[in-house]
């Protein structure tokens, strides 16, 4: 299993590896969801500390 941070930092490498292995995976959608997740976590933390 790959670390999400590694995927974010090596997007093209991961895309090529998925293609080489024959996987049809929307990595861009995955990265968008990860970004939304990180934003929500930040918002929750800000609310907790208010």
C-alpha positions as CSV (number, residue, x, y, z in Angstrom):
1,X,0.0,0.0,0.0
2,X,1.3,3.4,-0.9
3,X,1.3,6.3,1.5
4,X,-1.0,9.2,0.5
5,X,1.9,11.7,0.9
6,X,4.0,9.6,-1.5
7,X,1.2,9.6,-4.0
8,X,0.8,13.4,-3.8
9,X,4.5,14.0,-4.2
10,X,5.0,11.5,-7.0
11,X,1.7,11.7,-9.0
12,X,3.2,11.1,-12.4
13,X,5.2,8.1,-11.2
14,X,2.1,6.6,-9.6
15,X,0.0,7.3,-12.7
16,X,2.6,5.5,-14.9
17,X,2.9,2.6,-12.5
18,X,-0.9,2.1,-12.5
19,X,-1.0,2.3,-16.3
20,X,1.8,-0.3,-16.6
21,X,0.0,-2.7,-14.3
22,X,-3.2,-2.3,-16.3
23,X,-5.3,-0.5,-13.6
24,X,-8.0,1.9,-14.6
25,X,-7.9,4.3,-11.6
26,X,-8.8,8.0,-11.6
27,X,-5.9,9.3,-9.6
28,X,-6.9,12.9,-10.1
29,X,-10.3,12.3,-8.5
30,X,-8.5,10.5,-5.6
31,X,-6.2,13.5,-5.1
32,X,-9.1,16.0,-5.1
33,X,-10.9,13.9,-2.5
34,X,-7.7,13.8,-0.4
35,X,-7.4,17.6,-0.7
36,X,-11.1,18.0,0.5
37,X,-10.4,15.6,3.4
38,X,-7.4,17.6,4.5
39,X,-9.3,20.9,4.3
40,X,-12.1,19.5,6.4
41,X,-9.7,18.2,9.0
42,X,-8.2,21.7,9.2
43,X,-11.7,23.3,9.6
44,X,-12.6,20.8,12.3
45,X,-9.4,21.5,14.2
46,X,-10.0,25.2,14.0
47,X,-13.5,24.8,15.4
48,X,-12.2,22.6,18.3
49,X,-9.7,25.3,19.3
50,X,-12.2,28.2,19.3
